[in-house]
Amino acid sequence: MSTTLSVIIVLEVLFTLFIAWGIMHEERFVAFEDKIIFAVLRKIRRSRAKREYMRREKLNAAAEYTPVKPVAKKTLSRDTAA
C-alpha cells in the first residue's frame, strides 16, 4: 500500500466516525458546526477590515504628499552689469 492510499483510508474512517458521533450527539455537533462557521466569518470580517484599513492608509499617505516646487535660480542678465 502506498502512503497516499493509507492516508486516504484513515481520513475516510475518521470522517465516518465523526458522522456517527454527530448522529449520536446532534446538539454538540451543531454547536461545533456553529463555532466553525462563526470563526470563519470572523476571519473574513477581519481580513476585509484589514484590507480596508490598508487601503485608507494608502489613500491618506497619498493625500498628505505635497510636491516641492523647484526653486528657480536667479541669473544675472547682461544688462545689469556694474
ABEGO torsion letter per residue (X at the ends): XBAAAAAAAAAAAAAAAAAAAAAABAAAAAAAAAAAAAAAAAAAAAAAAAAAAAAAAAAAAAAABBBBBBBBBBBBBAAABX
